[in-house]
Amino acid sequence: MPEIFFSVGEPSGDQHAAHLIHELKQRRPDLKFTGFGGPEMREAGCDLHFQLTDMAVMGFFAVLPLLRKFFKLADQAEQYFQTHKPDAVILVDFPGFNWAIAKRAKAAGIPVYYFSPPQIWAWATWRVERMRKYVDHVLCGLSFEPKWYAERGIDVEFVGHPFFDEVAAKQLNEQFCLEQHRDADRIVGVLPGSRNSEVQGNFPDQLKLMSRWHKKHPDVKFLVACYRESQKDWCEKQYERLGQNLPIEFHTERTSEIIEISDCCVMVSGSVSLEFLARAKPAIVMYNCGPAIWFTAKLFIKINYMSLPNLFANRAVYPEFYYMGPWKRNYDKMFQSLDDWLSHPEKLIEKKTEIERLKYETVQFGAISKTADAILKTFPQQSQQKAA
């Protein structure tokens, strides 16, 4: 049976890979899917050797305690490649670990695809040598990436970003949306991030901001969109420690609904910014970095913006705040940005109109279908060679 091995370490990548597995299964029911990933991939029919999304962290000091486990998993994959010889390996983001997987797959003679590749054009540009050496096909989701990769001699195809497909296909819970609208005149959505380290680094700051916004806008209700139940429990405990009575609710599996019904939001930086663009929703973007990430970014990041919609527009459509530590001036700037929208509804309308214009110019659909096309263009030949 032809086999595809996935290596996916991020929660968002788990979602993208699960949709890709569904698409590939429809076209090739004979395919077998194995590898490292997350619960959505397992539900889609992937035989997971390990739930890698549980190890999604950022920063040197966060990764350090996990290095032994990462090396063990990479060795496990190498042994599997030698004994089972999958027909293809598909990587999704998560570059630190996935470089090791790509190297081992290449050594075993297995074609390697990088779907939703890491943003090496923004940081660590020397890693393009690894991409050239270990990856056969780059399937990128951002319109400016193909030129960058092609100029560096890498086989690349633009397929679009899967987030846009997923937003379009998402069926919102209408009852939840109606109930929240009945309970509040105005809603601010709060997204603490998907990694535990992000939640722990940013949600305490978000609580401070909510407390300040509530004092000025007591009619606003705050809906916190948590990725995992354990993260929701942690956030609720932080709120209890705050010792204030805020109009706030905590939810899981309601991120899309909260984005959709909010007047505006505050979010931790990540690929979810594309859902904000697809839903034309104003938000401020924040990320409280640890020292290692902060100084690494200062040294190596060569771009003016971090949020993908801002990169598309080459301007700060979404106000960005990247900082280290509890600096009051950052809280003041973040408070003022969203307060301006809440205090002046006409400015919120202007911002929404600006985002809708950018959405019209940049959002494209069909990424999952195009990705399946790109993989299957070469996969049948590879599969036949293996059988021979």
C-alpha positions in Angstrom: 0.0 0.0 0.0 1.5 3.4 -1.0 2.3 5.4 2.1 2.9 9.1 3.0 4.7 10.0 6.2 3.8 13.3 7.9 5.8 15.3 10.4 3.7 18.1 12.0 4.5 19.8 15.3 2.2 22.9 15.5 -1.5 22.9 16.4 -2.3 24.9 13.2 -0.3 22.5 11.1 -2.3 19.6 12.6 -5.4 21.3 11.2 -3.8 21.9 7.8 -2.5 18.3 7.5 -5.8 16.8 8.5 -7.6 18.6 5.7 -4.8 17.6 3.3 -5.2 13.9 4.4 -9.0 14.1 3.7 -8.3 15.6 0.3 -5.7 13.0 -0.6 -7.9 10.1 0.6 -10.7 11.2 -1.7 -8.4 11.1 -4.7 -6.4 8.1 -3.7 -8.3 5.8 -1.3 -5.4 3.4 -1.5 -3.0 5.7 0.3 -1.8 5.0 3.9 -0.9 7.9 6.2 1.5 7.6 9.1 3.9 9.9 11.1 4.1 12.5 13.8 1.2 15.0 14.3 -1.8 15.9 16.3 -5.3 14.8 17.2 -7.0 16.1 14.1 -4.7 14.1 11.9 -5.4 11.0 13.9 -9.1 11.6 13.4 -8.6 12.1 9.7 -7.1 8.6 9.5 -3.4 9.1 10.1 -1.6 6.4 12.1 0.3 8.6 14.6 3.6 7.2 15.9 3.7 10.1 18.4 1.5 13.2 19.1 4.2 15.8 18.3 1.9 18.8 18.7 2.1 18.3 22.5 5.8 19.4 22.2 5.1 22.7 20.4 7.3 25.3 22.1 9.3 28.4 21.0 12.7 29.7 22.1 16.0 28.0 22.9 15.4 27.6 26.7 11.9 26.2 26.1 13.3 23.6 23.6 16.3 22.6 25.6 14.5 20.3 28.1 12.9 18.5 25.1 16.0 18.0 23.0 16.6 14.4 24.2 13.0 13.5 23.2 13.4 15.2 19.8 16.5 13.3 19.0 14.9 10.1 20.0 11.9 10.8 17.7 14.2 11.7 14.8 16.1 8.4 15.3 12.8 6.6 15.4 11.8 8.1 12.1 15.1 7.2 10.6 14.6 3.6 11.5 11.1 3.6 10.1 12.3 5.2 6.8 14.9 2.4 6.4 12.5 -0.5 7.2 9.3 0.7 5.7 10.4 3.2 3.0 7.3 5.5 2.7 6.7 6.9 -0.8 6.9 10.5 0.4 7.5 12.6 3.5 5.4 15.7 4.0 6.6 18.3 6.5 4.5 21.1 7.9 6.3 24.1 9.4 8.1 23.2 12.8 11.5 23.8 11.3 13.9 22.9 14.1 12.7 19.3 14.3 11.6 18.9 10.7 15.1 19.7 9.3 16.2 16.5 11.1 13.3 14.6 9.6 14.1 15.9 6.1 17.7 15.0 6.4 16.9 11.4 7.4 14.2 11.0 4.7 16.6 12.3 2.0 19.3 9.9 3.2 16.8 7.1 2.8 16.0 8.2 -0.8 12.4 9.3 0.1 11.0 12.4 -1.7 10.4 15.3 0.7 7.7 17.9 0.4 7.6 21.0 2.6 3.9 22.2 2.9 3.5 25.6 4.6 7.3 26.0 5.0 8.9 28.0 7.8 9.5 31.7 7.1 13.2 31.5 6.5 13.0 34.6 4.3 12.3 36.5 7.5 14.9 35.0 9.8 17.8 32.6 9.5 18.1 33.0 5.7 21.1 30.8 5.7 18.8 27.9 6.3 17.8 28.1 2.6 20.8 25.8 2.1 19.1 23.1 4.2 15.9 23.6 2.1 17.9 23.1 -1.1 19.8 20.1 0.2 17.0 18.1 1.9 13.7 19.2 0.4 12.6 18.2 -3.1 9.4 20.3 -3.4 8.4 23.5 -1.5 4.6 24.1 -1.5 4.3 27.7 -0.2 1.2 29.6 0.9 2.3 33.3 0.6 2.3 35.0 -2.8 5.7 36.6 -2.5 7.5 33.3 -1.5 7.8 31.6 -4.9 10.1 34.3 -6.4 12.3 34.2 -3.3 12.7 30.5 -3.4 13.1 30.3 -7.2 15.9 32.9 -7.1 17.7 30.5 -4.8 17.4 27.5 -7.0 14.7 25.7 -5.1 11.8 23.8 -6.7 8.7 25.7 -5.5 5.0 26.0 -6.2 2.5 28.5 -4.9 -0.6 26.7 -3.6 -2.1 29.4 -1.3 -2.6 29.3 2.4 -4.9 26.6 3.8 -6.2 28.9 6.5 -8.4 30.6 4.0 -10.0 27.3 2.9 -10.6 26.3 6.5 -12.3 29.6 7.4 -14.5 29.3 4.4 -15.5 25.7 5.2 -16.0 26.4 9.0 -19.6 25.9 10.2 -20.1 28.4 13.0 -22.2 27.5 16.0 -25.0 29.9 15.5 -26.6 29.3 18.9 -23.3 30.3 20.6 -23.1 33.4 18.5 -26.7 34.4 19.2 -26.4 33.8 23.0 -23.3 36.0 23.2 -24.9 38.8 21.3 -27.9 38.7 23.6 -25.7 39.0 26.6 -23.6 42.0 25.5 -23.8 45.1 23.5 -20.1 45.0 22.6 -17.6 42.1 22.6 -13.8 42.0 22.6 -12.2 38.7 21.7 -9.0 37.6 23.4 -6.7 35.0 21.9 -3.9 34.0 24.3 -2.1 31.7 21.7 -1.9 28.0 21.0 1.4 27.0 22.7 1.5 26.7 26.4 4.6 29.1 26.5 2.7 31.7 24.5 -0.3 31.5 26.8 1.8 31.8 30.0 3.8 34.6 28.6 1.0 36.7 27.2 -2.3 36.1 29.0 -1.3 37.9 32.3 -0.6 41.0 30.1 -4.0 40.5 28.4 -5.7 40.4 31.8 -4.1 43.7 32.8 -5.3 45.2 29.5 -8.8 43.9 30.0 -8.9 45.4 33.5 -8.0 48.8 32.1 -10.5 48.6 29.1 -13.3 47.5 31.5 -12.8 50.6 33.7 -13.3 52.8 30.7 -15.8 50.7 28.8 -17.9 48.7 31.4 -20.4 47.6 28.7 -17.8 45.5 26.9 -17.8 41.7 27.4 -14.5 39.8 27.0 -14.5 36.3 25.4 -11.3 34.3 25.8 -10.7 31.8 23.0 -8.4 29.0 24.5 -6.9 26.3 22.3 -6.8 23.5 24.9 -8.9 22.7 28.0 -5.7 22.7 30.2 -4.9 26.2 28.9 -8.4 27.4 29.7 -8.0 26.1 33.3 -4.7 27.9 33.6 -6.2 31.2 32.3 -9.2 30.9 34.7 -6.8 30.5 37.6 -4.9 33.6 36.5 -8.2 35.6 36.4 -9.1 34.4 39.9 -5.8 35.6 41.2 -6.4 39.0 39.6 -9.2 39.4 42.2 -11.4 41.6 40.0 -14.9 41.1 38.7 -14.7 41.4 35.0 -17.4 40.5 32.4 -15.3 37.6 31.0 -15.9 34.1 29.7 -13.5 31.4 28.8 -14.1 28.9 25.9 -12.4 26.2 24.0 -13.3 25.1 20.4 -14.9 28.5 19.8 -12.1 30.5 18.3 -13.8 31.1 14.9 -17.1 32.1 16.6 -15.4 34.5 18.9 -13.4 36.1 16.1 -16.6 36.4 14.0 -18.9 38.0 16.6 -16.3 40.3 18.3 -16.3 44.0 17.5 -12.5 43.8 17.7 -9.8 41.6 19.3 -6.5 41.3 20.9 -4.4 38.3 19.8 -1.1 36.7 20.3 0.8 36.7 17.1 0.5 33.6 14.9 -0.9 32.2 11.8 -4.4 32.8 13.2 -3.9 36.4 11.9 -4.9 35.0 8.5 -8.3 34.1 9.9 -8.7 37.7 11.1 -7.9 38.8 7.6 -10.4 36.3 6.1 -13.1 37.5 8.4 -12.1 41.2 8.0 -11.9 41.6 11.8 -9.8 44.4 13.4 -7.4 43.3 16.1 -4.2 44.4 17.8 -1.3 41.9 17.7 0.9 41.3 20.7 3.8 39.0 21.7 5.7 39.2 25.0 9.0 37.5 24.1 11.4 35.8 26.5 15.0 37.1 26.4 16.3 34.4 24.0 13.6 35.1 21.4 13.9 38.8 21.8 17.6 39.1 21.2 17.5 36.4 18.4 14.8 38.5 16.7 16.9 41.6 17.0 19.9 39.9 15.5 18.3 37.9 12.7 14.9 39.1 11.6 15.1 41.2 8.5 11.5 42.2 7.9 9.5 45.3 8.9 6.4 43.4 10.1 5.7 40.0 11.7 1.9 39.5 11.1 1.2 37.9 7.8 -1.5 40.4 6.8 0.9 43.3 7.4 3.5 41.6 5.3 1.0 41.3 2.5 0.1 45.0 2.7 3.6 46.2 3.6 2.1 48.4 6.3 0.7 48.0 9.8 -2.9 47.2 9.0 -3.0 45.3 12.3 -1.1 47.3 15.0 1.8 45.1 16.2 3.4 45.1 19.7 6.4 42.8 20.1 8.2 43.4 23.4 10.1 41.8 26.3 9.1 42.0 29.9 6.5 44.2 31.7 7.3 47.5 30.1 4.5 50.0 31.0 4.9 51.9 27.7 3.9 48.8 25.8 0.7 48.3 27.9 -0.1 52.0 27.3 0.3 51.7 23.6 -1.8 48.5 23.4 -4.4 49.9 25.6 -4.7 53.1 23.5 -4.9 51.2 20.2 -7.9 49.2 21.0 -9.4 52.0 23.2 -9.4 54.2 20.2 -11.6 51.8 18.3 -14.0 51.3 21.3 -14.2 55.1 21.9 -14.6 56.1 18.3 -16.9 53.7 16.4 -16.2 55.5 13.1 -12.5 54.6 13.4 -13.4 50.9 13.9 -15.5 51.1 10.8 -12.6 52.7 8.9 -10.2 49.9 10.0 -12.7 47.2 9.0 -13.0 48.8 5.6 -9.2 48.8 5.2 -9.0 45.1 6.1 -11.8 44.2 3.7 -9.9 45.9 1.0 -6.8 44.0 1.8 -8.8 40.8 2.0 -10.2 41.4 -1.5 -6.7 41.9 -2.9 -4.9 39.0 -1.2 -7.2 36.1 -0.1 -7.2 33.1 -2.4 -9.0 29.8 -1.9 -8.2 26.3 -3.0 -4.9 25.7 -1.2 -5.7 22.2 0.0 -6.8 21.1 -3.5 -3.8 22.6 -5.2 -1.5 21.0 -2.6 -3.0 17.6 -3.3 -2.5 18.2 -7.0 1.1 19.2 -6.6 1.9 16.1 -4.5 0.1 13.6 -6.7 1.7 15.0 -9.9 4.9 13.2 -8.9 3.6 10.7 -6.3 2.2 8.1 -8.8 5.6 7.7 -10.5 7.4 7.3 -7.2 4.8 4.7 -6.1 5.3 2.7 -9.3 9.1 2.8 -8.9 8.8 1.5 -5.4 6.5 -1.4 -6.6 9.0 -2.2 -9.3 
